[in-house]
């Protein structure tokens, strides 16, 4: 399979903006984790913040995949077997 034939960039501006906003929020949360570690905050507080970062990133990734899937399904020129394989690989990378 030639992966360059099945690349896809998200075209839904509203979804893209929501994903970017979520990733920026996660970026800020990651900065808070660094500060908390440097300040000697409790492990529980740091891990709680790390879990929030992880959830934000995973939610952004799943939103990106599902939005792309919706676009790929509505594209009659896409090769469904190749799209399925690519999406499975993306989902498994988040597992």
Buried (B, 14 or more C-beta within 10 A) or exposed (E): EEEEEBEBEBEEEEBBEBBEEBBEBBEEBBEBBEEBEEEEBEEEEBEEBBEBBEEBBEBBBBBBBEBBBEBBEEEEEBBEEBBEBBBEEBBEEEE
